[in-house]
Amino acid sequence: MRALVIGSPGVAEVAEVPMPSPGPGEVLIRVAACGICGTDVHIFRGEYMGEYPLVPGHEFSGEVVAVGEGVSRFRVGDRVAVEPNIACGNCEACLN
């Protein structure tokens, strides 16, 4: 699949990347629309957290194309909008 990849601060290109497979409890979404926000710009500039290379764009919508084991809330074909700001309370970002 093609994706915008930020290879290092200030360096980005559209590149072919491997198609991911959903793991247990995950879904794979074919992105239909994606916003690039201020956070993405800061990451591109190297001003904000990020492990390079990375694919920006955490505000998006699309269609579920595959579901992982144990997923019962979503089905292939469902149209979804992603809310990236739900805190887990356990990861490094949530704890800091």
N, C-alpha and C positions, 0 to 999 in steps of 0.2 A: 504494500500500500504506500501511497505517497503522503508525506508529512513535512511540515516545516520543522527543521531541526536546528536548535541553537547549539553549535559545537563548542563555543567558548564565548566569553563576553564580546559582543559586537560582531559576531560571525554567525550568520544563519543561511541556510539553503533549503530548498525543497529537495527531498531525497527519498529514495525507496527504503522503507524500513520493514522488518518482519511483521506479519499479521499476528497479533497476540491471540492466545486461546484463553477463554475464561477459566479461572480456577474455581474451586468450591466456593459457593456464595457470591460469585461474580457474574456479571453479564458483559457481553461484547456489544458495543454500540457503533453503528455506522453513522458517523457525524454528518448531519445535514447543514448545520449552521454553527459557527463558532465565533465568539467575541475575543478580541485581543484587548485586554484591559491594562491599566497602569501597572499592576503587578508584573505582567508579562514584559512590559517595557523596561521596568527596573531589572528584571532577571536578564533580559537581553543586554542591558548596559553593564551588568556585573555588580549592580548596586543592592541586590537583594539575594536571599538564599536561593541556591539552586546547584544541583550536581550536574555538570555537563558531561556528555551531550544530553539535551532534554527536548521534549516536544511541548511548546507552550499551548495555552488555550484551555483553561479550566472552566470556562463558562460556555456550555454548548448544549445542543439538542440533536436528536437523531432517532434512529430506529434500532431496536434490539435485534441482533442477527444471530446470537448464540447465547445460551445460558449454561452456567456451570452447575455442577452437582449441588443439590440441596436448594436450588433457587425455585421458589414456588410463587412469588409475587409478580414476576415478569415472565412474559412469553415472547418467543420469536415473533416479530411483527409489531410489537408494542412501540408506540412513539413516546419518547421520554424527553424531559428537560432535566439537566443535572444541577443539583444544588451542592456546590463544592465546599460550602462553609459549615457543614455539620461536624461538630467536634467529637472525637472519640474519647477524649479525656486521658488517653494513655500514651500517645506517641510524643516524640520530642517536641514537635511544633506546639501541641496542646499544652505540654508541661512547661513551656517557656513562653 
